[in-house]
Amino acid sequence: MTVPPISPPGQAPAPLLRRILLQGRYESLTMLRNGEQLILAVVLPLLALVGLTVTPLLDGLGGSRVNVAVPGILALCAMSTAFTGQGIATGFDRRYGVLRFLSTTPLGRTGLIAGKVLAVLAVLALQVVVITAVALPLGWNPPAAGWLPGLGLLVLGAAAFTALGLLVAGTVRPEATLAITNLLWILLGALGGIVIPAERLPAAAQGIVHYLPSGALGEALREAFLLGTIDVGAAFILLVWTALAGAAAIRWFKWN
Amino acid sequence: MRSPESPVLSISGLIKDVGPLATLDGKMLRVVSGVSLVAERGQVTALLGANGAGKTTTIECAQGLQTRSGGTISLLGQDPATAGADLRARVGVMLQDGGLPPSARPIPLLRHIAGMYASPRPVDELVGRLGIDTFSRTSVRRLSGGQKQRLALAAALIGNPEVLFLDEPSAGLDPQSRQLVFELIGELRDSGMGIILTTHLMDDAQRLADYVYIIDAGRNVAEGTVAQLLQRDPAVESGTEHIRTLFFEAPAGLDLTGVLPEAIAVSETRAGSYVATGPLTPQDLASLAAWWAAHGVMPGSLSLEARSLEDVFLDISGKDIR
């Protein structure tokens, strides 16, 4: 077989939107095919949901156990996918030169990051569907007015955690990214105010969790899905985290 | 430096400083100090240098993967540091470490990358041509070094680029794959592609390159066609003859005294293996053949070698391990 003659100058990229959608689909499928990632993204949040509905840990917080638990579980899902899962994947992509290679294709660095954000949103949407499907039969009945602010804040939380995940993945070795993001997932998941509200945490932790992205997202989602209102303070804290981590990632992210 | 009419890549006075964070002593380090080169359409231009000479940094600046500290770069008439997807669609890159995701399978990966281009090369054609179909069900992680290299080459070619960057393309290739890849590179060059080859393997450069730039310690130290560089013999430059080496195998213990001029050193390196080195002329070869005829000697094997690019390279950049 011979190589066909080269096309005349003017070889063109596929349209930007198509490139980003393709990368988003590719990254989503890669995440969903990864067994460890699925455990982190779906199995552990579901176990936590069941655990919180059969124990009295959340009793007396102004709602049924499941109504208090589900918003925190959704916040945990955002942290799993955007921070831990995406951070680890990006860290290893960096190690193997995948980021460098894709940067040289028409996708480019911007398209690559956009594709990763899209994949985080796609997997998060799937997590919301699964958690909702399990939580509704358990008696979850959020106010209808809570859905719009709740999902909006969930996306904002995912943005903050994506920026933090990229910051870690782009500045330290992938093994360190693996250790840091998994450790923080456990620490913030247990003590960061994400599934267990600040008032149930040790006194020492209560003062700071409001300012953590985990605590802010957990609180904001509980207020939205329990009361149907927006916690402006928590939303502001999430915005600040997104801006700071995003700026730091842009400044210090190393592509190789 | 050459000045062709429409170069695909033109680098002038490239400077790259790294640090202070990347260096141990907290000082800025100049890893490329003034490299210039030009690559033409329909040619293989090789950038040759020892490990750490600055080859990869130079090429990564040209690919837009690293920002430069000084100098100018024009890739297809654009500055790669600021160009967008339009330029990247016309340039193919094969990285030294492949840059392919370990969990991916070859064909879905190639289809994915093909989707980034408006009119990519057919995936099946490259898969067949590079023998990727024989390992299409294996994930990248489990491929051999040579299989990864062939897949990385396919990924670089899928967009049907006008310019192709190859970083150590024959690393890890078995002889058959190497032959296959070299043939393909030759065809691509003949079809008008501008190919920029980075390598520390002199043999690759000698076989493939139309024009060679040798860089050392971040600077240009020599350039020319392979033939021109081979002429850079210290003996030639001082006005004497070109040094060649003749190897032949014949019965052991031949007395060749007086057959060849004194300037040519003849020795029997082991029983029956002879080496003659020096400014050999056609007359010398005729004298030797006449002596063989007169003494009824038929050599079992016979070869004549000029200096290799490796000899030239070692002359220029020194023999110190670095």
Contacts between the chains, C-beta under 8 A, distances in Angstrom:
chain1	res1	chain2	res2	distance
A	1	B	125	7.0
A	1	B	128	6.4
A	1	B	129	5.7
A	2	B	187	6.9
A	3	B	129	7.2
A	3	B	184	7.0
A	3	B	187	4.9
A	3	B	188	6.4
A	3	B	191	6.2
A	4	B	121	7.6
A	4	B	125	7.7
A	5	B	191	5.6
A	5	B	192	7.9
A	6	B	160	6.7
A	6	B	162	7.0
A	6	B	188	7.8
A	6	B	191	4.7
A	6	B	192	5.2
A	6	B	193	5.9
A	7	B	119	6.9
A	7	B	160	5.5
A	9	B	76	7.9
A	9	B	90	7.2
A	9	B	162	6.0
A	11	B	89	5.4
A	11	B	90	5.0
A	11	B	117	7.1
A	11	B	118	7.5
A	11	B	119	7.1
A	11	B	159	6.5
A	11	B	160	5.8
A	11	B	161	6.7
A	11	B	162	6.6
A	12	B	86	6.9
A	12	B	89	5.5
A	12	B	117	7.4
A	12	B	118	4.1
A	12	B	119	7.3
A	13	B	85	4.1
A	13	B	86	6.4
A	13	B	88	6.9
A	13	B	89	4.0
A	13	B	116	6.5
A	13	B	117	6.3
A	13	B	118	6.3
A	14	B	115	6.2
A	14	B	116	5.5
A	14	B	117	5.8
A	14	B	118	5.5
A	16	B	85	7.1
A	18	B	115	7.2
A	19	B	85	7.4
A	19	B	115	7.5
A	19	B	116	5.2
A	22	B	112	6.5
A	22	B	115	4.6
A	22	B	116	6.9
A	26	B	112	5.2
A	30	B	101	7.2
A	30	B	103	6.4
A	30	B	104	7.9
A	33	B	103	7.3
A	34	B	103	7.4
A	92	B	102	7.7
A	93	B	101	6.6
A	96	B	97	7.2
A	96	B	98	7.6
A	96	B	99	6.8
A	96	B	100	7.3
A	96	B	101	6.7
A	96	B	102	6.0
A	97	B	95	5.4
A	97	B	97	4.5
A	97	B	98	6.4
A	97	B	99	3.5
A	97	B	100	7.9
A	98	B	99	5.5
A	98	B	100	6.7
A	98	B	101	5.0
A	99	B	99	8.0
A	100	B	65	5.8
A	100	B	95	6.1
A	100	B	99	5.4
A	101	B	93	6.9
A	101	B	95	5.5
A	101	B	98	7.5
A	101	B	99	2.8
A	101	B	100	6.9
A	101	B	152	8.0
A	101	B	155	7.2
A	102	B	99	7.5
A	103	B	64	7.7
A	103	B	65	6.2
A	104	B	63	5.5
A	104	B	64	7.4
A	104	B	65	6.8
A	104	B	88	6.2
A	104	B	91	7.0
A	104	B	93	4.0
A	104	B	95	7.9
A	105	B	88	6.1
A	105	B	93	8.0
A	105	B	113	6.2
A	105	B	116	5.0
A	105	B	159	7.1
A	106	B	85	4.2
A	106	B	88	4.9
A	106	B	89	4.6
A	106	B	116	4.5
A	106	B	117	6.3
A	106	B	159	7.4
A	107	B	85	7.8
A	107	B	116	5.2
A	108	B	84	7.1
A	108	B	85	5.8
A	108	B	88	6.2
A	111	B	85	7.6
A	255	B	65	6.9
A	256	B	65	7.4
